[in-house]
């Protein structure tokens, strides 16, 4: 929502997910932008009304997507393996050059949560020149968020503005959901 409020469009979102249940498991991508999250943002941004049902649907979809990624059922590592295998075998496929595929890998919002009682701060870097990195912790009563951008970002990419938008949305959530 914060990104949409700043840029008036939906970003490709990378949320890291550990796959440590697998031998040498590393990460998979939780693709946080879903039809459900988009419906909530559209409704709130364009209608000005907080729809608790749409919000809860978006949350449920995010939880399901995170569970799938944790079980190795995401798409990004599979696509990476397919693209790598195709490249090693000199196989070209139009899908890997398609606007859809290329734009889906342009992570304008790169996020990660590493909540642990012994951490006060956690950072996660932006991976795209005009994107944002959000490292966050979820603690009882607070959600510290570290926002990063590249110095070379354009004038529309602002850590300060992102901070203000996130704060505004957290206040809305607190008031609407009575957290």
C-alpha positions as CSV (number, residue, x, y, z in Angstrom):
1,X,0.0,0.0,0.0
2,X,2.8,2.4,0.9
3,X,4.5,1.7,-2.5
4,X,1.3,2.2,-4.3
5,X,0.6,5.5,-2.5
6,X,4.0,6.8,-3.6
7,X,4.2,5.4,-7.2
8,X,0.6,4.8,-8.1
9,X,1.4,1.3,-9.4
10,X,2.0,-2.2,-8.1
11,X,5.6,-3.4,-7.7
12,X,7.1,-6.8,-8.1
13,X,7.7,-7.8,-4.5
14,X,10.4,-10.1,-3.2
15,X,10.0,-11.4,0.3
16,X,12.6,-13.9,1.3
17,X,11.6,-17.3,2.7
18,X,14.0,-19.8,4.2
19,X,13.8,-23.3,2.9
20,X,16.1,-24.8,5.6
21,X,13.9,-27.9,5.8
22,X,15.7,-29.1,2.6
23,X,19.2,-30.3,2.4
24,X,21.3,-27.2,1.7
25,X,18.1,-25.3,1.5
26,X,18.5,-21.5,1.1
27,X,15.6,-19.3,0.1
28,X,12.6,-19.1,-2.1
29,X,10.5,-16.0,-3.0
30,X,7.3,-15.2,-1.3
31,X,5.6,-13.1,-4.1
32,X,3.6,-10.8,-1.8
33,X,1.7,-9.1,-4.6
34,X,-1.3,-11.3,-5.2
35,X,-4.8,-10.7,-6.7
36,X,-6.0,-10.5,-3.1
37,X,-3.5,-7.9,-1.9
38,X,-4.1,-5.9,-5.1
39,X,-7.9,-6.0,-4.5
40,X,-7.4,-4.6,-1.0
41,X,-5.0,-1.9,-2.1
42,X,-7.3,-0.9,-5.0
43,X,-10.3,-0.7,-2.7
44,X,-8.6,1.3,0.0
45,X,-6.5,3.6,-2.3
46,X,-9.3,4.4,-4.8
47,X,-12.3,4.1,-2.6
48,X,-10.9,5.4,0.7
49,X,-12.7,2.7,2.6
50,X,-10.8,0.1,4.7
51,X,-12.4,-3.3,3.8
52,X,-11.6,-5.6,6.6
53,X,-12.7,-8.7,4.5
54,X,-10.4,-7.8,1.6
55,X,-7.6,-7.1,4.1
56,X,-8.0,-10.5,5.8
57,X,-8.3,-12.3,2.4
58,X,-4.9,-10.7,1.4
59,X,-3.4,-11.8,4.7
60,X,-4.7,-15.4,4.2
61,X,-3.3,-15.5,0.7
62,X,0.1,-14.2,1.9
63,X,0.2,-16.8,4.6
64,X,-0.6,-19.5,2.1
65,X,2.0,-18.3,-0.3
66,X,4.6,-18.1,2.4
67,X,3.8,-21.7,3.4
68,X,4.1,-22.9,-0.2
69,X,7.5,-21.1,-0.6
70,X,8.8,-22.6,2.6
71,X,7.9,-26.1,1.2
72,X,9.7,-25.3,-2.0
73,X,6.5,-24.7,-4.0
74,X,7.4,-21.2,-5.1
75,X,8.2,-20.4,-8.8
76,X,11.3,-18.4,-8.7
77,X,13.9,-21.1,-8.0
78,X,12.2,-23.3,-10.5
79,X,12.4,-20.5,-13.1
80,X,16.0,-19.9,-12.2
81,X,16.9,-23.6,-12.7
82,X,15.0,-23.7,-16.0
83,X,16.7,-20.6,-17.3
84,X,20.1,-21.8,-16.2
85,X,19.6,-25.2,-17.8
86,X,18.4,-23.6,-21.0
87,X,21.4,-21.3,-21.1
88,X,23.9,-24.2,-20.4
89,X,22.3,-26.2,-23.3
90,X,22.1,-23.2,-25.7
91,X,18.3,-23.3,-25.7
92,X,16.5,-20.1,-26.1
93,X,12.9,-19.6,-25.2
94,X,10.8,-16.5,-25.7
95,X,9.3,-16.7,-22.2
96,X,12.6,-15.7,-20.6
97,X,12.7,-12.5,-22.7
98,X,9.0,-11.7,-22.4
99,X,8.0,-8.4,-20.8
100,X,6.0,-10.4,-18.2
101,X,8.9,-12.5,-17.1
102,X,11.5,-9.7,-17.1
103,X,9.3,-7.2,-15.2
104,X,8.4,-9.9,-12.6
105,X,12.1,-10.1,-11.7
106,X,12.5,-6.3,-11.4
107,X,12.1,-6.3,-7.6
108,X,11.0,-2.8,-6.8
109,X,10.2,-3.9,-3.2
110,X,12.6,-6.3,-1.6
111,X,11.7,-7.3,1.9
112,X,12.7,-9.7,4.7
113,X,11.7,-10.4,8.3
114,X,14.1,-11.9,10.7
115,X,12.3,-11.5,14.0
116,X,14.4,-12.7,16.9
117,X,14.4,-11.6,20.5
118,X,18.1,-10.8,20.4
119,X,17.9,-8.4,17.4
120,X,17.1,-4.7,17.7
121,X,17.6,-3.9,14.0
122,X,17.7,-5.7,10.7
123,X,18.5,-4.4,7.3
124,X,17.7,-5.7,3.9
125,X,19.0,-3.9,0.8
126,X,17.2,-2.6,-2.3
127,X,18.1,-4.7,-5.3
128,X,16.8,-2.5,-8.1
129,X,18.1,1.1,-8.7
130,X,14.7,2.7,-8.1
131,X,13.5,0.2,-5.6
132,X,13.3,-0.2,-1.8
133,X,14.7,-2.6,0.6
134,X,12.7,-3.2,3.8
135,X,14.2,-5.2,6.6
136,X,11.8,-5.6,9.5
137,X,11.2,-7.2,12.8
138,X,7.9,-8.0,14.4
139,X,8.0,-7.6,18.2
140,X,5.3,-7.3,20.7
141,X,4.1,-3.7,20.5
142,X,6.5,-2.5,17.8
143,X,7.6,-3.2,14.2
144,X,11.0,-1.7,13.5
145,X,11.6,-1.3,9.8
146,X,14.9,-0.4,8.1
147,X,14.3,1.2,4.7
148,X,17.1,1.4,2.1
149,X,17.3,2.9,-1.4
150,X,20.2,3.5,-3.7
151,X,21.8,7.0,-3.7
152,X,21.4,6.9,-7.5
153,X,17.6,6.4,-7.3
154,X,15.4,8.8,-9.1
155,X,13.6,11.7,-7.3
156,X,10.4,9.6,-6.9
157,X,12.2,7.0,-4.8
158,X,12.4,8.2,-1.3
159,X,13.2,6.3,1.9
160,X,11.7,9.2,3.9
161,X,8.4,9.2,1.9
162,X,8.3,5.4,2.2
163,X,8.7,5.7,6.0
164,X,5.9,8.2,6.2
165,X,3.6,6.0,4.1
166,X,4.3,2.9,6.1
167,X,3.7,4.8,9.4
168,X,0.4,6.1,8.0
169,X,-0.7,2.6,7.0
170,X,0.3,1.1,10.3
171,X,-1.8,3.7,12.1
172,X,-4.8,2.8,9.8
173,X,-4.3,-0.9,10.6
174,X,-4.1,-0.2,14.3
175,X,-7.3,1.8,14.2
176,X,-9.3,-0.4,11.8
177,X,-8.3,-3.8,13.2
178,X,-7.8,-2.5,16.8
179,X,-4.4,-3.9,17.3
